[in-house]
Amino acid sequence: MHALWFMLAALAVLAIAYRFYAGFIAAKVLCLDDTRRTPAHEHNDGQNYHPTNKWVLFGHHFAAITGAGPLVGPVLAAQFGFLPGYLWILFGVCLGGAVHDFVILVSSVRRGGKSLAEIAREELGPIPGLIAAFAILFIVVIALAGLGRVVVGALAESAWGVFAIGVSIPLALLMGLWIYRVRGGSLRGIREATIVGVAVLLLAVVFGKQVQDSPLGAMLRLDETTITLAIAAYGFCASVLPVWMLLCPRDYLSSYLKIGTILLLVLGVCIVNPAIEMPMFTEVTATAIHVGDASFLPVVRGSLFPFVFITIACGAISGFHSLVASGTTPKMVSKESDMLAIGYGAMLMEGLVGITALLAAVALPPADYFAINTDPMVAVVASDGAGADSSAGTGGFVADAAALAALDPVLTDDDRRKLKLPPGTSLTTLQGQKLKLSTVLRLSNQTLAAAGFHVDAHEAHATELSHADFARLGVRVDDLPRLSEATDEVVAARTGGAVSLAVGMARVFANLPGMQGLLSYWYHFAIMFEALFILTTIDTGTRVGRFILQEIFARSKRRSLQALGDPAWLPAAALSTAVVVAAWSWLISSGSIATIWPMFGIANQLLAAVALVVGTTILLKEATRRRYALITGLPLLFVGTTTLVAGVRALIEIYVPMAGQPATATIGRVCTVVTVVLLFSVLAILGAAGRRWAELLRARADAPRALG
């Protein structure tokens, strides 16, 4: 099977959905009206409320909603096979996700730009509204942690990627100042800033290799902790500064790169027409994924149903979008008709992102896909037991204790830090233990060369490992050694989905006419592309979390807390932002993609259920016909059921066992408590909604009799 026909089918379905289904909702269900005055005009303060050009706002909204989810979720779900993810994205986005975003955006604009929590309070009552506010705040933190974990894994130890992403931040600041302070928000200023901004961003990718190979490259080769702190600092600044200064221009800038790259990838898939290497379905057990005769460690835990529906959240339907659609975007909508493209259209574009990401991932050989996305344990000494925890074979870091002792003189200080060996301690103290594959591959080349691996001792990365080296470590690979050398990066054991997607995208681009030999540039371009997606969600999500927290403060009876609820007061904004940033930063540093992503998926889809509850309530109350409420009611039935089942199973199969293990007890308990709180919160909201729906249905049934 090849990718071309699946891509063409997806494009046709998305186009039909936008032309007919979205047009029906806009004209008949929501009745968009440009004579209504939007909050951006009514409350224009130049800070949070600001009338914005339709396409600039489309860029901001698309960039804000399209974070790591539609890129990483489909890649992680590829372990279940190609077909489940493809069908869920295609039909989920047309019938669920785009409707969800569109309805919430229109509802927020018509209520003064209020957040989802405030709308829930108005429509369902104060107690369900308060429960929704706290649940949404939890979900925001979890979502940002899940997305942040992905970008941390992608940028760790990559000077090229860090440089390219670092350039985008001051560039966006300069763009914002040029557009709104020098050119007064004119179209001319937008065009000028766009041309220069896109050009500089592309140059950052091109010259990133020279930076990586220079002395500056060593300074930019950051570990995961440093990258986490840097992302936290960026999220704080983007949340506190005025939207026109950093958040909107950076999202607008990245949207050009995002949309352009997706369209190029769609074209590349159609021209290259790569073979789909992953089977339509794989055999999933509790401990392994079986592809033909081979067995691999699972990328994420869980069976096909219901976990494929939470692994792929963004791209099909995402509750996080309701926070953007009731957060920053409604405060910048200039007229109601703009919301068709912004609300429904941007989500369809995200669905296309998910389809292309899935196709790029399943075009990888299965062995390479699992080698990149899993991080098995490797025996320090081969004679102590099996190497990697897979069926690929047995092996270890070194053959025997003597070979281990011989490495003591060549260990660098950085090697000791990674191995957690105090100065002067012999490496032989690790005999009998196991190391993560990622730890072994990040040791210095002089240590790996001394251990007998086929690497250049003078190079910075172990990009020359052979099939024999991976076999020695017990890892099954296919084309991975060539890909690692061609990208100039160690790509094995880079969990999180971002690296495997970048490799898949680079393989497609490098097979275009005239592009052979440019795999390393395309790989780092793809890494920058993914990181831009994620960071634009982090900046918007942090701001949305700040708004929600300040709304909770504003409803307090204590004056001191009420003052913290003023979004225009800088100290209050800074304090609220700091609380949100500290929470998601801790989760990033404490968890892994295997623990955070399932919780992110569950939280995200539970939030989608809450948003669909609110949307259904509003349509029952305001739509011209009661049956129009089914456009949100039916997706609610499916998403709510699958996610509640997934939440209960995740507790039983993942988080409660983690809480019982000393090494993961803290993060396991946190995940358990948060998941339980979210499940009960959503059940309480559903109960309140049921009572409210009964009242609305009775009122509408009595209305004709009252008139008669």
C-alpha positions, 0 to 999 in steps of 0.5 A: 500500500502507498500513501497517495490515495489515502492523502487524496481521499483525506483532502476530498473529505475535508473539502466537502466537510468545509463547503457543506457541513460547516456552511450549514452550521454557520448559516442555519445553526449559529446564524453568523451576523456581521452587524453584531459588535464583537468584544474586540471592538467593545473592549479594545484596550490594546492589551488583551482585546484587539481587533485583528485582521482575519488572516493574522488571527487565523494564523494566531489561532491555528498556531495556538491550537496546533501544538504537539498533539496533531504531530505527536499523537498520530505518530505515537498511535502508529503503534496500533497500525495505520488504519485506526488512526487514519479513520479516527482523525478523518471523521473525528475532525469533520464531525467532532473537532471542528464543530467543537471549536466553531461552536465554542468560539461563537459562544465566547464572542457573543458573551464578551469573550468569556472563558469556557469556565465562565460560560459553564458557570452561566449556563449550568450554574455556579457550582458546576461552573466552579468545578469546571474552572478547577478541572479546566485549570488542571487540564491546562497544566497537564496539557502544557506538560505533555506538549512541553515534554515533547519539545524538551525531548526533541531539542535536548543536546541539539544545538542546531534546533536550539539556535533555530528556535531561539532566533524566532523569539527576538524576531517575533518581538521585532515583528510586533514592534514593526507592525503595531508601533512603526506601521500602526497595524497596517497591511503594509507593515504586516507584509514587510514583517512577514517577508523579513520574518519568514526569510530570517527564520529559514536562514536560521535553519540553513546556518544552524549547522555552521553554528552547531559546528562552531564553538557556540554549538557547545554552549547551545547543546543543552540538557533537558533540565536547561531546556525545561527552564528556558521554555518556562521562562519563555512561557512566562514572558509570552503570557505577561507581555501584551498580545501584540508584542510577542504572542500574536506576531510569533504565532503569525510568523510560525503559522506561515512556516507551519501551513507552508510546511504542511502543504509542502509535505502533502505535495511531497507525499503525492509526488514521492508516494512512499510505501506504508511500511506499518501494517493496517493493524498491529497485534497489541498485548500488555507488554509488547507490540507484534508486527509480523514475526517481530516484537517491540516494546510499546510506545504508549501503554494500552490496547487499541480501544479506547486508547487510540482515541486519547493518544490521538486527541488534537487532530481529531478533537481536542478540548484544549482548543476550547480554551483558545476559542474562549481565551485569546482568539474571541478577544481579537475577532473583528467580525462574526463571519471571520469565525467560519474560517478561524473556528472550523477551517483552522481545525480542518487544517489541523486534521490535515496536519494529523493525517500527514504526520501519520503518513510520515510515521508509518512510512518508516520501517517498523523496526526503526519506528520502535527503535526511535520511540522506545528507550529500553534498558541495556545491561551494563555487562552483557553477561549480567543478562539481556540487553535491551528489553525487546525480542531483538536479541541479547547484549550489553554495553560491554562484554565483561567486567574487565572491559568495564574497568578499562573505561575508567580512565577515558570517562569525561566529567559529563559522562560521570554526570549522565551515569550519576557516578561521583568523581573517583568512583569506578565504573565497575560499581554499575556491574549488575545494573542496567542503563537506559539506551538513551543514556548509553548513546549520549556518552562521549564518543571517546568512551563509546570508542574505547568500549568498542563501538564503531564511532569516531572518538573525536566527534561530538555525537555517536552518529556512526553506530552500525547495525552490529553496534545496535545488535550488540545493544539488543536493539533491532534496526533497519535503516536507522544507522544510515538515517542517523549518519545522514541527519548528523544526530543520534536518533535512536531512543528519542522518545516522544514522537517528535524525532521519528516524525522529523525523520519521516518528514525528512525522508519524504522531502529528501526524495523530492527531485533535486533534494537528495543529500539534504536529509540533515537540513530537512531533519532540522527544519522538521525539528524547528517546525515541530518546536514552533508548533509546540511553543505557540501552544505553550505561550497561548496555553499559559496565558489561558491558564492565567486567565482561568486562575484570575477568574477564580481569584476574581470570584473570591470573597476576600479582597486581596484575592479579588485584586489578583483577579484583575488581568490588567494589573501586571503584578497579578498577571505575573503571579498567576502566570508564575503559578501555572508555569511552575506547575507544568514545569514540574510535571515535565521534569518529573515525568516521561512521555509514557506517563504524561501523554496518556494523562494528557490525552485523557485530560484533553478529551475530558475537557472536550466533553465539558466543552461539548456539554456547554455547546449542547446546552447553548444550542438547546437554549438558542438554536432555532431547532432543538435537533441542531443540538445533536451536532455537539450532542452526538460527538459528546456521547462518543468522546465522553464514553471512550474517555471515561473508560480510558481514564478508569483503565489508565488508573488501574493499568498505569498510574496505581501500579506506578504509585506502588513503585519507589522509583515512580511513587511521587509522579504515580500518586500525582497522576492518580489523584489528578485523574480521579479528580478529573473523572469525578469533576466531569461526571458532576458536570454531566449530571448538572448538564442533564438536569439543565437539558431537561429544563430547557427541553420542557421549556421549549415544549411548553413555549408553543402552548403558552403562546397559544 
